[in-house]
């Protein structure tokens, strides 16, 4: 199964990236959305679900950011 998402980062205090991936295993080598400090960025993605689990890896070395995830579809 998989979900179709819109992933938005808003209010980041420093540059970084977020990676959305299925399950709880190894983090993939590519990011879902990269961002600069103070910039809102968004990206669409279709991500598989491993055991119904969806994980997010924060690749921002310091600072904070808000994450908004909108699910627009679900596939079985």
PQR file with spaces between the fields and no chain letter, atoms N, CA, C, O and H, PARSE charges and radii, in Angstrom:
ATOM       1  N    UNK     1       0.839   -1.182    0.000 -0.4000 1.5000
ATOM       2  CA   UNK     1       0.000    0.000    0.000 -0.0000 2.0000
ATOM       3  C    UNK     1       0.882    1.241    0.000  0.5500 1.7000
ATOM       4  O    UNK     1       2.065    1.173    0.333 -0.5500 1.4000
ATOM       5  N    UNK     2       0.294    2.382   -0.378 -0.4000 1.5000
ATOM       6  CA   UNK     2       1.037    3.643   -0.495 -0.0000 2.0000
ATOM       7  C    UNK     2       0.101    4.811   -0.271  0.5500 1.7000
ATOM       8  O    UNK     2      -1.120    4.666   -0.322 -0.5500 1.4000
ATOM       9  H    UNK     2      -0.667    2.438   -0.649  0.4000 1.0000
ATOM      10  N    UNK     3       0.692    5.977   -0.020 -0.4000 1.5000
ATOM      11  CA   UNK     3      -0.072    7.214    0.115 -0.0000 2.0000
ATOM      12  C    UNK     3       0.517    8.268   -0.814  0.5500 1.7000
ATOM      13  O    UNK     3       1.719    8.283   -1.079 -0.5500 1.4000
ATOM      14  H    UNK     3       1.684    6.094    0.021  0.4000 1.0000
ATOM      15  N    UNK     4      -0.344    9.142   -1.300 -0.4000 1.5000
ATOM      16  CA   UNK     4       0.069   10.307   -2.056 -0.0000 2.0000
ATOM      17  C    UNK     4       0.014   11.496   -1.111  0.5500 1.7000
ATOM      18  O    UNK     4      -1.009   11.746   -0.473 -0.5500 1.4000
ATOM      19  H    UNK     4      -1.321    9.131   -1.085  0.4000 1.0000
ATOM      20  N    UNK     5       1.128   12.234   -1.024 -0.4000 1.5000
ATOM      21  CA   UNK     5       1.262   13.290   -0.031 -0.0000 2.0000
ATOM      22  C    UNK     5       1.665   14.620   -0.655  0.5500 1.7000
ATOM      23  O    UNK     5       2.268   14.660   -1.728 -0.5500 1.4000
ATOM      24  H    UNK     5       1.959   12.032   -1.542  0.4000 1.0000
ATOM      25  N    UNK     6       1.325   15.702    0.030 -0.4000 1.5000
ATOM      26  CA   UNK     6       1.944   16.994   -0.185 -0.0000 2.0000
ATOM      27  C    UNK     6       2.684   17.282    1.111  0.5500 1.7000
ATOM      28  O    UNK     6       2.068   17.381    2.172 -0.5500 1.4000
ATOM      29  H    UNK     6       0.835   15.669    0.901  0.4000 1.0000
ATOM      30  N    UNK     7       4.003   17.416    1.030 -0.4000 1.5000
ATOM      31  CA   UNK     7       4.855   17.644    2.192 -0.0000 2.0000
ATOM      32  C    UNK     7       5.323   19.092    2.156  0.5500 1.7000
ATOM      33  O    UNK     7       5.976   19.513    1.201 -0.5500 1.4000
ATOM      34  H    UNK     7       4.504   17.335    0.169  0.4000 1.0000
ATOM      35  N    UNK     8       4.988   19.863    3.204 -0.4000 1.5000
ATOM      36  CA   UNK     8       5.345   21.284    3.261 -0.0000 2.0000
ATOM      37  C    UNK     8       6.170   21.562    4.509  0.5500 1.7000
ATOM      38  O    UNK     8       5.834   21.116    5.606 -0.5500 1.4000
ATOM      39  H    UNK     8       4.458   19.522    3.980  0.4000 1.0000
ATOM      40  N    UNK     9       7.260   22.309    4.324 -0.4000 1.5000
ATOM      41  CA   UNK     9       8.082   22.781    5.440 -0.0000 2.0000
ATOM      42  C    UNK     9       7.888   24.288    5.522  0.5500 1.7000
ATOM      43  O    UNK     9       8.008   24.989    4.517 -0.5500 1.4000
ATOM      44  H    UNK     9       7.534   22.672    3.433  0.4000 1.0000
ATOM      45  N    UNK    10       7.592   24.781    6.711 -0.4000 1.5000
ATOM      46  CA   UNK    10       7.397   26.216    6.893 -0.0000 2.0000
ATOM      47  C    UNK    10       8.118   26.679    8.162  0.5500 1.7000
ATOM      48  O    UNK    10       8.238   25.926    9.128 -0.5500 1.4000
ATOM      49  H    UNK    10       7.495   24.211    7.527  0.4000 1.0000
ATOM      50  N    UNK    11       8.587   27.911    8.147 -0.4000 1.5000
ATOM      51  CA   UNK    11       9.249   28.503    9.309 -0.0000 2.0000
ATOM      52  C    UNK    11      10.576   27.891    9.705  0.5500 1.7000
ATOM      53  O    UNK    11      10.895   27.880   10.894 -0.5500 1.4000
ATOM      54  H    UNK    11       8.489   28.523    7.362  0.4000 1.0000
ATOM      55  N    UNK    12      11.383   27.371    8.751 -0.4000 1.5000
ATOM      56  CA   UNK    12      12.656   26.790    9.165 -0.0000 2.0000
ATOM      57  C    UNK    12      13.628   27.876    9.638  0.5500 1.7000
ATOM      58  O    UNK    12      13.740   28.930    9.012 -0.5500 1.4000
ATOM      59  H    UNK    12      11.123   27.380    7.785  0.4000 1.0000
ATOM      60  N    UNK    13      14.322   27.614   10.737 -0.4000 1.5000
ATOM      61  CA   UNK    13      15.283   28.582   11.260 -0.0000 2.0000
ATOM      62  C    UNK    13      16.668   28.402   10.655  0.5500 1.7000
ATOM      63  O    UNK    13      17.528   29.269   10.814 -0.5500 1.4000
ATOM      64  H    UNK    13      14.230   26.758   11.245  0.4000 1.0000
ATOM      65  N    UNK    14      16.895   27.288    9.965 -0.4000 1.5000
ATOM      66  CA   UNK    14      18.139   27.059    9.229 -0.0000 2.0000
ATOM      67  C    UNK    14      17.853   26.129    8.057  0.5500 1.7000
ATOM      68  O    UNK    14      16.808   25.480    8.013 -0.5500 1.4000
ATOM      69  H    UNK    14      16.196   26.584    9.836  0.4000 1.0000
ATOM      70  N    UNK    15      18.777   26.069    7.115 -0.4000 1.5000
ATOM      71  CA   UNK    15      18.607   25.230    5.928 -0.0000 2.0000
ATOM      72  C    UNK    15      18.653   23.748    6.302  0.5500 1.7000
ATOM      73  O    UNK    15      19.250   23.370    7.310 -0.5500 1.4000
ATOM      74  H    UNK    15      19.626   26.597    7.151  0.4000 1.0000
ATOM      75  N    UNK    16      18.018   22.922    5.482 -0.4000 1.5000
ATOM      76  CA   UNK    16      18.048   21.484    5.727 -0.0000 2.0000
ATOM      77  C    UNK    16      17.188   20.745    4.730  0.5500 1.7000
ATOM      78  O    UNK    16      16.865   21.261    3.660 -0.5500 1.4000
ATOM      79  H    UNK    16      17.533   23.230    4.663  0.4000 1.0000
ATOM      80  N    UNK    17      16.821   19.525    5.095 -0.4000 1.5000
ATOM      81  CA   UNK    17      15.978   18.688    4.251 -0.0000 2.0000
ATOM      82  C    UNK    17      15.202   17.718    5.126  0.5500 1.7000
ATOM      83  O    UNK    17      15.588   17.430    6.259 -0.5500 1.4000
ATOM      84  H    UNK    17      17.083   19.107    5.964  0.4000 1.0000
ATOM      85  N    UNK    18      14.103   17.222    4.577 -0.4000 1.5000
ATOM      86  CA   UNK    18      13.311   16.182    5.229 -0.0000 2.0000
ATOM      87  C    UNK    18      13.146   15.032    4.245  0.5500 1.7000
ATOM      88  O    UNK    18      12.968   15.247    3.046 -0.5500 1.4000
ATOM      89  H    UNK    18      13.790   17.456    3.657  0.4000 1.0000
ATOM      90  N    UNK    19      13.205   13.828    4.759 -0.4000 1.5000
ATOM      91  CA   UNK    19      13.000   12.636    3.944 -0.0000 2.0000
ATOM      92  C    UNK    19      11.837   11.851    4.532  0.5500 1.7000
ATOM      93  O    UNK    19      11.880   11.443    5.693 -0.5500 1.4000
ATOM      94  H    UNK    19      13.350   13.654    5.733  0.4000 1.0000
ATOM      95  N    UNK    20      10.805   11.640    3.736 -0.4000 1.5000
ATOM      96  CA   UNK    20       9.666   10.816    4.131 -0.0000 2.0000
ATOM      97  C    UNK    20       9.875    9.455    3.467  0.5500 1.7000
ATOM      98  O    UNK    20      10.139    9.380    2.267 -0.5500 1.4000
ATOM      99  H    UNK    20      10.769   11.971    2.793  0.4000 1.0000
ATOM     100  N    UNK    21       9.757    8.375    4.255 -0.4000 1.5000
ATOM     101  CA   UNK    21      10.034    7.050    3.710 -0.0000 2.0000
ATOM     102  C    UNK    21       9.184    5.994    4.413  0.5500 1.7000
ATOM     103  O    UNK    21       8.696    6.222    5.520 -0.5500 1.4000
ATOM     104  H    UNK    21       9.542    8.436    5.230  0.4000 1.0000
ATOM     105  N    UNK    22       9.007    4.837    3.770 -0.4000 1.5000
ATOM     106  CA   UNK    22       8.179    3.786    4.360 -0.0000 2.0000
ATOM     107  C    UNK    22       8.900    3.047    5.470  0.5500 1.7000
ATOM     108  O    UNK    22      10.108    2.817    5.402 -0.5500 1.4000
ATOM     109  H    UNK    22       9.403    4.652    2.871  0.4000 1.0000
ATOM     110  N    UNK    23       8.141    2.676    6.496 -0.4000 1.5000
ATOM     111  CA   UNK    23       8.674    1.835    7.561 -0.0000 2.0000
ATOM     112  C    UNK    23       9.613    2.553    8.498  0.5500 1.7000
ATOM     113  O    UNK    23       9.605    3.779    8.608 -0.5500 1.4000
ATOM     114  H    UNK    23       7.160    2.863    6.551  0.4000 1.0000
ATOM     115  N    UNK    24      10.432    1.748    9.180 -0.4000 1.5000
ATOM     116  CA   UNK    24      11.370    2.284   10.157 -0.0000 2.0000
ATOM     117  C    UNK    24      12.798    1.844    9.856  0.5500 1.7000
ATOM     118  O    UNK    24      13.662    1.909   10.730 -0.5500 1.4000
ATOM     119  H    UNK    24      10.439    0.752    9.091  0.4000 1.0000
ATOM     120  N    UNK    25      13.049    1.403    8.641 -0.4000 1.5000
ATOM     121  CA   UNK    25      14.370    0.915    8.263 -0.0000 2.0000
ATOM     122  C    UNK    25      15.337    2.035    7.944  0.5500 1.7000
ATOM     123  O    UNK    25      15.217    3.148    8.457 -0.5500 1.4000
ATOM     124  H    UNK    25      12.347    1.351    7.931  0.4000 1.0000
ATOM     125  N    UNK    26      16.284    1.730    7.102 -0.4000 1.5000
ATOM     126  CA   UNK    26      17.327    2.688    6.712 -0.0000 2.0000
ATOM     127  C    UNK    26      16.723    3.877    5.972  0.5500 1.7000
ATOM     128  O    UNK    26      15.791    3.732    5.180 -0.5500 1.4000
ATOM     129  H    UNK    26      16.382    0.827    6.685  0.4000 1.0000
ATOM     130  N    UNK    27      17.276    5.049    6.250 -0.4000 1.5000
ATOM     131  CA   UNK    27      16.821    6.275    5.590 -0.0000 2.0000
ATOM     132  C    UNK    27      17.365    6.282    4.160  0.5500 1.7000
ATOM     133  O    UNK    27      18.562    6.066    3.965 -0.5500 1.4000
ATOM     134  H    UNK    27      18.033    5.167    6.893  0.4000 1.0000
ATOM     135  N    UNK    28      16.510    6.526    3.149 -0.4000 1.5000
ATOM     136  CA   UNK    28      16.976    6.586    1.765 -0.0000 2.0000
ATOM     137  C    UNK    28      17.975    7.732    1.564  0.5500 1.7000
ATOM     138  O    UNK    28      18.035    8.655    2.376 -0.5500 1.4000
ATOM     139  H    UNK    28      15.538    6.701    3.308  0.4000 1.0000
ATOM     140  N    UNK    29      18.744    7.670    0.500 -0.4000 1.5000
ATOM     141  CA   UNK    29      19.757    8.686    0.215 -0.0000 2.0000
ATOM     142  C    UNK    29      19.239    9.952   -0.434  0.5500 1.7000
ATOM     143  O    UNK    29      20.012   10.880   -0.676 -0.5500 1.4000
ATOM     144  H    UNK    29      18.696    6.920   -0.159  0.4000 1.0000
ATOM     145  N    UNK    30      17.946   10.013   -0.722 -0.4000 1.5000
ATOM     146  CA   UNK    30      17.377   11.209   -1.353 -0.0000 2.0000
ATOM     147  C    UNK    30      16.373   11.866   -0.406  0.5500 1.7000
ATOM     148  O    UNK    30      15.731   11.193    0.400 -0.5500 1.4000
ATOM     149  H    UNK    30      17.319    9.259   -0.526  0.4000 1.0000
ATOM     150  N    UNK    31      16.249   13.192   -0.518 -0.4000 1.5000
ATOM     151  CA   UNK    31      15.309   13.906    0.345 -0.0000 2.0000
ATOM     152  C    UNK    31      13.973   14.101   -0.366  0.5500 1.7000
ATOM     153  O    UNK    31      13.904   14.075   -1.595 -0.5500 1.4000
ATOM     154  H    UNK    31      16.771   13.739   -1.173  0.4000 1.0000
ATOM     155  N    UNK    32      12.932   14.292    0.403 -0.4000 1.5000
ATOM     156  CA   UNK    32      11.605   14.583   -0.138 -0.0000 2.0000
ATOM     157  C    UNK    32      11.459   16.071   -0.402  0.5500 1.7000
ATOM     158  O    UNK    32      10.886   16.470   -1.415 -0.5500 1.4000
ATOM     159  H    UNK    32      12.988   14.313    1.402  0.4000 1.0000
ATOM     160  N    UNK    33      11.977   16.900    0.510 -0.4000 1.5000
ATOM     161  CA   UNK    33      11.933   18.354    0.334 -0.0000 2.0000
ATOM     162  C    UNK    33      13.155   18.979    1.004  0.5500 1.7000
ATOM     163  O    UNK    33      13.479   18.660    2.148 -0.5500 1.4000
ATOM     164  H    UNK    33      12.442   16.575    1.333  0.4000 1.0000
ATOM     165  N    UNK    34      13.829   19.870    0.277 -0.4000 1.5000
ATOM     166  CA   UNK    34      14.958   20.634    0.815 -0.0000 2.0000
ATOM     167  C    UNK    34      14.517   22.076    0.975  0.5500 1.7000
ATOM     168  O    UNK    34      13.643   22.547    0.247 -0.5500 1.4000
ATOM     169  H    UNK    34      13.566   20.128   -0.653  0.4000 1.0000
ATOM     170  N    UNK    35      15.119   22.783    1.929 -0.4000 1.5000
ATOM     171  CA   UNK    35      14.653   24.139    2.213 -0.0000 2.0000
ATOM     172  C    UNK    35      15.787   25.018    2.719  0.5500 1.7000
ATOM     173  O    UNK    35      16.788   24.528    3.244 -0.5500 1.4000
ATOM     174  H    UNK    35      15.829   22.401    2.520  0.4000 1.0000
ATOM     175  N    UNK    36      15.611   26.328    2.551 -0.4000 1.5000
ATOM     176  CA   UNK    36      16.531   27.339    3.069 -0.0000 2.0000
ATOM     177  C    UNK    36      15.895   27.976    4.298  0.5500 1.7000
ATOM     178  O    UNK    36      14.683   27.882    4.495 -0.5500 1.4000
ATOM     179  H    UNK    36      14.798   26.725    2.125  0.4000 1.0000
ATOM     180  N    UNK    37      16.698   28.613    5.110 -0.4000 1.5000
ATOM     181  CA   UNK    37      16.189   29.287    6.308 -0.0000 2.0000
ATOM     182  C    UNK    37      15.142   30.329    5.923  0.5500 1.7000
ATOM     183  O    UNK    37      15.343   31.122    5.002 -0.5500 1.4000
ATOM     184  H    UNK    37      17.682   28.689    4.950  0.4000 1.0000
ATOM     185  N    UNK    38      14.029   30.313    6.640 -0.4000 1.5000
ATOM     186  CA   UNK    38      12.979   31.310    6.436 -0.0000 2.0000
ATOM     187  C    UNK    38      12.113   31.124    5.211  0.5500 1.7000
ATOM     188  O    UNK    38      11.252   31.962    4.944 -0.5500 1.4000
ATOM     189  H    UNK    38      13.865   29.669    7.387  0.4000 1.0000
ATOM     190  N    UNK    39      12.308   30.053    4.453 -0.4000 1.5000
ATOM     191  CA   UNK    39      11.552   29.835    3.213 -0.0000 2.0000
ATOM     192  C    UNK    39      10.586   28.658    3.361  0.5500 1.7000
ATOM     193  O    UNK    39      10.963   27.601    3.866 -0.5500 1.4000
ATOM     194  H    UNK    39      13.008   29.372    4.669  0.4000 1.0000
ATOM     195  N    UNK    40       9.358   28.843    2.926 -0.4000 1.5000
ATOM     196  CA   UNK    40       8.383   27.751    2.897 -0.0000 2.0000
ATOM     197  C    UNK    40       8.571   26.995    1.590  0.5500 1.7000
ATOM     198  O    UNK    40       8.628   27.601    0.521 -0.5500 1.4000
ATOM     199  H    UNK    40       9.052   29.702    2.516  0.4000 1.0000
ATOM     200  N    UNK    41       8.667   25.674    1.676 -0.4000 1.5000
ATOM     201  CA   UNK    41       8.835   24.827    0.488 -0.0000 2.0000
ATOM     202  C    UNK    41       7.886   23.643    0.578  0.5500 1.7000
ATOM     203  O    UNK    41       7.565   23.171    1.668 -0.5500 1.4000
ATOM     204  H    UNK    41       8.620   25.182    2.545  0.4000 1.0000
ATOM     205  N    UNK    42       7.441   23.168   -0.581 -0.4000 1.5000
ATOM     206  CA   UNK    42       6.529   22.024   -0.635 -0.0000 2.0000
ATOM     207  C    UNK    42       6.926   21.098   -1.772  0.5500 1.7000
ATOM     208  O    UNK    42       7.586   21.506   -2.727 -0.5500 1.4000
ATOM     209  H    UNK    42       7.702   23.552   -1.467  0.4000 1.0000
ATOM     210  N    UNK    43       6.510   19.841   -1.652 -0.4000 1.5000
ATOM     211  CA   UNK    43       6.751   18.857   -2.695 -0.0000 2.0000
ATOM     212  C    UNK    43       5.699   17.764   -2.587  0.5500 1.7000
ATOM     213  O    UNK    43       5.224   17.449   -1.496 -0.5500 1.4000
ATOM     214  H    UNK    43       5.973   19.509   -0.876  0.4000 1.0000
ATOM     215  N    UNK    44       5.340   17.189   -3.729 -0.4000 1.5000
ATOM     216  CA   UNK    44       4.418   16.051   -3.769 -0.0000 2.0000
ATOM     217  C    UNK    44       5.227   14.771   -3.802  0.5500 1.7000
ATOM     218  O    UNK    44       6.332   14.740   -4.343 -0.5500 1.4000
ATOM     219  H    UNK    44       5.725   17.445   -4.615  0.4000 1.0000
ATOM     220  N    UNK    45       4.675   13.713   -3.224 -0.4000 1.5000
ATOM     221  CA   UNK    45       5.361   12.421   -3.225 -0.0000 2.0000
ATOM     222  C    UNK    45       4.352   11.300   -3.088  0.5500 1.7000
ATOM     223  O    UNK    45       3.296   11.463   -2.476 -0.5500 1.4000
ATOM     224  H    UNK    45       3.777   13.738   -2.785  0.4000 1.0000
ATOM     225  N    UNK    46       4.692   10.163   -3.666 -0.4000 1.5000
ATOM     226  CA   UNK    46       3.956    8.929   -3.423 -0.0000 2.0000
ATOM     227  C    UNK    46       4.915    8.010   -2.683  0.5500 1.7000
ATOM     228  O    UNK    46       5.982    7.666   -3.192 -0.5500 1.4000
ATOM     229  H    UNK    46       5.549   10.031   -4.164  0.4000 1.0000
ATOM     230  N    UNK    47       4.522    7.615   -1.476 -0.4000 1.5000
ATOM     231  CA   UNK    47       5.405    6.861   -0.595 -0.0000 2.0000
ATOM     232  C    UNK    47       4.709    5.557   -0.198  0.5500 1.7000
ATOM     233  O    UNK    47       3.538    5.554    0.181 -0.5500 1.4000
ATOM     234  H    UNK    47       3.655    7.894   -1.062  0.4000 1.0000
ATOM     235  N    UNK    48       5.441    4.469   -0.290 -0.4000 1.5000
ATOM     236  CA   UNK    48       4.910    3.185    0.149 -0.0000 2.0000
ATOM     237  C    UNK    48       4.761    3.144    1.659  0.5500 1.7000
ATOM     238  O    UNK    48       5.411    3.903    2.378 -0.5500 1.4000
ATOM     239  H    UNK    48       6.392    4.471   -0.597  0.4000 1.0000
ATOM     240  N    UNK    49       3.915    2.268    2.126 -0.4000 1.5000
ATOM     241  CA   UNK    49       3.740    2.061    3.563 -0.0000 2.0000
ATOM     242  C    UNK    49       4.256    0.669    3.903  0.5500 1.7000
ATOM     243  O    UNK    49       3.828   -0.319    3.307 -0.5500 1.4000
ATOM     244  H    UNK    49       3.387    1.651    1.542  0.4000 1.0000
ATOM     245  N    UNK    50       5.170    0.591    4.855 -0.4000 1.5000
ATOM     246  CA   UNK    50       5.682   -0.700    5.313 -0.0000 2.0000
ATOM     247  C    UNK    50       5.015   -1.002    6.647  0.5500 1.7000
ATOM     248  O    UNK    50       5.349   -0.393    7.664 -0.5500 1.4000
ATOM     249  H    UNK    50       5.519    1.393    5.340  0.4000 1.0000
ATOM     250  N    UNK    51       4.081   -1.933    6.647 -0.4000 1.5000
ATOM     251  CA   UNK    51       3.353   -2.256    7.874 -0.0000 2.0000
ATOM     252  C    UNK    51       2.492   -1.104    8.367  0.5500 1.7000
ATOM     253  O    UNK    51       2.224   -0.991    9.563 -0.5500 1.4000
ATOM     254  H    UNK    51       3.810   -2.427    5.822  0.4000 1.0000
ATOM     255  N    UNK    52       2.058   -0.247    7.444 -0.4000 1.5000
ATOM     256  CA   UNK    52       1.229    0.897    7.812 -0.0000 2.0000
ATOM     257  C    UNK    52       2.005    2.050    8.427  0.5500 1.7000
ATOM     258  O    UNK    52       1.406    2.988    8.952 -0.5500 1.4000
ATOM     259  H    UNK    52       2.276   -0.339    6.472  0.4000 1.0000
ATOM     260  N    UNK    53       3.348    1.990    8.367 -0.4000 1.5000
ATOM     261  CA   UNK    53       4.195    3.002    9.007 -0.0000 2.0000
ATOM     262  C    UNK    53       4.832    3.918    7.961  0.5500 1.7000
ATOM     263  O    UNK    53       5.313    3.467    6.921 -0.5500 1.4000
ATOM     264  H    UNK    53       3.835    1.228    7.941  0.4000 1.0000
ATOM     265  N    UNK    54       4.818    5.201    8.265 -0.4000 1.5000
ATOM     266  CA   UNK    54       5.461    6.225    7.444 -0.0000 2.0000
ATOM     267  C    UNK    54       6.385    7.006    8.371  0.5500 1.7000
ATOM     268  O    UNK    54       5.944    7.474    9.421 -0.5500 1.4000
ATOM     269  H    UNK    54       4.427    5.567    9.109  0.4000 1.0000
ATOM     270  N    UNK    55       7.653    7.156    8.007 -0.4000 1.5000
ATOM     271  CA   UNK    55       8.631    7.831    8.868 -0.0000 2.0000
ATOM     272  C    UNK    55       9.151    9.096    8.206  0.5500 1.7000
ATOM     273  O    UNK    55       9.104    9.238    6.984 -0.5500 1.4000
ATOM     274  H    UNK    55       8.011    6.776    7.154  0.4000 1.0000
ATOM     275  N    UNK    56       9.653   10.026    9.040 -0.4000 1.5000
ATOM     276  CA   UNK    56      10.255   11.269    8.556 -0.0000 2.0000
ATOM     277  C    UNK    56      11.627   11.409    9.194  0.5500 1.7000
ATOM     278  O    UNK    56      11.766   11.320   10.414 -0.5500 1.4000
ATOM     279  H    UNK    56       9.691    9.911   10.032  0.4000 1.0000
ATOM     280  N    UNK    57      12.646   11.630    8.357 -0.4000 1.5000
ATOM     281  CA   UNK    57      14.004   11.884    8.843 -0.0000 2.0000
ATOM     282  C    UNK    57      14.293   13.370    8.684  0.5500 1.7000
ATOM     283  O    UNK    57      14.125   13.926    7.599 -0.5500 1.4000
ATOM     284  H    UNK    57      12.533   11.702    7.366  0.4000 1.0000
ATOM     285  N    UNK    58      14.725   14.009    9.760 -0.4000 1.5000
ATOM     286  CA   UNK    58      15.072   15.429    9.750 -0.0000 2.0000
ATOM     287  C    UNK    58      16.556   15.571    9.433  0.5500 1.7000
ATOM     288  O    UNK    58      17.412   15.215   10.243 -0.5500 1.4000
ATOM     289  H    UNK    58      14.862   13.557   10.642  0.4000 1.0000
ATOM     290  N    UNK    59      16.853   16.101    8.230 -0.4000 1.5000
ATOM     291  CA   UNK    59      18.234   16.314    7.807 -0.0000 2.0000
ATOM     292  C    UNK    59      18.697   17.734    8.070  0.5500 1.7000
ATOM     293  O    UNK    59      19.654   18.198    7.452 -0.5500 1.4000
ATOM     294  H    UNK    59      16.157   16.390    7.573  0.4000 1.0000
ATOM     295  N    UNK    60      18.037   18.421    8.970 -0.4000 1.5000
ATOM     296  CA   UNK    60      18.416   19.792    9.333 -0.0000 2.0000
ATOM     297  C    UNK    60      19.439   19.688   10.468  0.5500 1.7000
ATOM     298  O    UNK    60      19.104   19.185   11.541 -0.5500 1.4000
ATOM     299  H    UNK    60      17.259   18.043    9.473  0.4000 1.0000
ATOM     300  N    UNK    61      20.692   20.155   10.259 -0.4000 1.5000
ATOM     301  CA   UNK    61      21.729   19.970   11.273 -0.0000 2.0000
ATOM     302  C    UNK    61      21.469   20.712   12.584  0.5500 1.7000
ATOM     303  O    UNK    61      21.922   20.269   13.639 -0.5500 1.4000
ATOM     304  H    UNK    61      20.965   20.563    9.388  0.4000 1.0000
ATOM     305  N    UNK    62      20.757   21.819   12.535 -0.4000 1.5000
ATOM     306  CA   UNK    62      20.396   22.556   13.745 -0.0000 2.0000
ATOM     307  C    UNK    62      19.169   23.405   13.455  0.5500 1.7000
ATOM     308  O    UNK    62      18.799   23.590   12.296 -0.5500 1.4000
ATOM     309  H    UNK    62      20.389   22.179   11.677  0.4000 1.0000
ATOM     310  N    UNK    63      18.545   23.915   14.489 -0.4000 1.5000
ATOM     311  CA   UNK    63      17.367   24.750   14.300 -0.0000 2.0000
ATOM     312  C    UNK    63      16.094   23.945   14.355  0.5500 1.7000
ATOM     313  O    UNK    63      16.078   22.803   14.814 -0.5500 1.4000
ATOM     314  H    UNK    63      18.845   23.765   15.431  0.4000 1.0000
ATOM     315  N    UNK    64      15.018   24.559   13.876 -0.4000 1.5000
ATOM     316  CA   UNK    64      13.708   23.912   13.893 -0.0000 2.0000
ATOM     317  C    UNK    64      12.933   24.277   12.638  0.5500 1.7000
ATOM     318  O    UNK    64      13.288   25.213   11.921 -0.5500 1.4000
ATOM     319  H    UNK    64      15.031   25.487   13.503  0.4000 1.0000
ATOM     320  N    UNK    65      11.880   23.533   12.386 -0.4000 1.5000
ATOM     321  CA   UNK    65      10.993   23.779   11.248 -0.0000 2.0000
ATOM     322  C    UNK    65       9.643   23.139   11.555  0.5500 1.7000
ATOM     323  O    UNK    65       9.568   22.190   12.335 -0.5500 1.4000
ATOM     324  H    UNK    65      11.591   22.773   12.968  0.4000 1.0000
ATOM     325  N    UNK    66       8.595   23.648   10.953 -0.4000 1.5000
ATOM     326  CA   UNK    66       7.275   23.044   11.063 -0.0000 2.0000
ATOM     327  C    UNK    66       7.013   22.212    9.815  0.5500 1.7000
ATOM     328  O    UNK    66       7.355   22.618    8.704 -0.5500 1.4000
ATOM     329  H    UNK    66       8.657   24.419   10.319  0.4000 1.0000
ATOM     330  N    UNK    67       6.404   21.047   10.007 -0.4000 1.5000
ATOM     331  CA   UNK    67       6.099   20.128    8.917 -0.0000 2.0000
ATOM     332  C    UNK    67       4.593   19.976    8.805  0.5500 1.7000
ATOM     333  O    UNK    67       3.907   19.737    9.799 -0.5500 1.4000
ATOM     334  H    UNK    67       6.126   20.718   10.910  0.4000 1.0000
ATOM     335  N    UNK    68       4.082   20.115    7.585 -0.4000 1.5000
ATOM     336  CA   UNK    68       2.659   19.893    7.299 -0.0000 2.0000
ATOM     337  C    UNK    68       2.587   18.781    6.258  0.5500 1.7000
ATOM     338  O    UNK    68       3.199   18.882    5.195 -0.5500 1.4000
ATOM     339  H    UNK    68       4.639   20.309    6.778  0.4000 1.0000
ATOM     340  N    UNK    69       1.840   17.724    6.562 -0.4000 1.5000
ATOM     341  CA   UNK    69       1.661   16.613    5.622 -0.0000 2.0000
ATOM     342  C    UNK    69       0.187   16.478    5.302  0.5500 1.7000
ATOM     343  O    UNK    69      -0.629   16.220    6.187 -0.5500 1.4000
ATOM     344  H    UNK    69       1.343   17.642    7.426  0.4000 1.0000
ATOM     345  N    UNK    70      -0.153   16.652    4.034 -0.4000 1.5000
ATOM     346  CA   UNK    70      -1.538   16.479    3.568 -0.0000 2.0000
ATOM     347  C    UNK    70      -1.595   15.192    2.766  0.5500 1.7000
ATOM     348  O    UNK    70      -0.873   15.046    1.780 -0.5500 1.4000
ATOM     349  H    UNK    70       0.510   16.862    3.315  0.4000 1.0000
ATOM     350  N    UNK    71      -2.436   14.266    3.171 -0.4000 1.5000
ATOM     351  CA   UNK    71      -2.633   13.018    2.439 -0.0000 2.0000
ATOM     352  C    UNK    71      -3.741   13.232    1.426  0.5500 1.7000
ATOM     353  O    UNK    71      -4.867   13.567    1.792 -0.5500 1.4000
ATOM     354  H    UNK    71      -3.022   14.385    3.972  0.4000 1.0000
ATOM     355  N    UNK    72      -3.424   13.040    0.146 -0.4000 1.5000
ATOM     356  CA   UNK    72      -4.428   13.248   -0.883 -0.0000 2.0000
ATOM     357  C    UNK    72      -4.897   11.937   -1.522  0.5500 1.7000
ATOM     358  O    UNK    72      -5.855   11.937   -2.295 -0.5500 1.4000
ATOM     359  H    UNK    72      -2.509   12.768   -0.151  0.4000 1.0000
ATOM     360  N    UNK    73      -4.235   10.825   -1.207 -0.4000 1.5000
ATOM     361  CA   UNK    73      -4.677    9.550   -1.756 -0.0000 2.0000
ATOM     362  C    UNK    73      -4.085    8.375   -1.003  0.5500 1.7000
ATOM     363  O    UNK    73      -3.034    8.493   -0.373 -0.5500 1.4000
ATOM     364  H    UNK    73      -3.457   10.825   -0.579  0.4000 1.0000
ATOM     365  N    UNK    74      -4.767    7.242   -1.073 -0.4000 1.5000
ATOM     366  CA   UNK    74      -4.314    6.000   -0.450 -0.0000 2.0000
ATOM     367  C    UNK    74      -4.520    4.877   -1.445  0.5500 1.7000
ATOM     368  O    UNK    74      -5.583    4.773   -2.057 -0.5500 1.4000
ATOM     369  H    UNK    74      -5.621    7.146   -1.585  0.4000 1.0000
ATOM     370  N    UNK    75      -3.510    4.036   -1.611 -0.4000 1.5000
ATOM     371  CA   UNK    75      -3.560    2.920   -2.565 -0.0000 2.0000
ATOM     372  C    UNK    75      -3.304    1.624   -1.834  0.5500 1.7000
ATOM     373  O    UNK    75      -2.481    1.562   -0.921 -0.5500 1.4000
ATOM     374  H    UNK    75      -2.647    4.120   -1.113  0.4000 1.0000
ATOM     375  N    UNK    76      -4.024    0.577   -2.246 -0.4000 1.5000
ATOM     376  CA   UNK    76      -3.810   -0.754   -1.705 -0.0000 2.0000
ATOM     377  C    UNK    76      -3.385   -1.689   -2.783  0.5500 1.7000
ATOM     378  O    UNK    76      -3.154   -2.869   -2.522 -0.5500 1.4000
ATOM     379  H    UNK    76      -4.693    0.628   -2.987  0.4000 1.0000
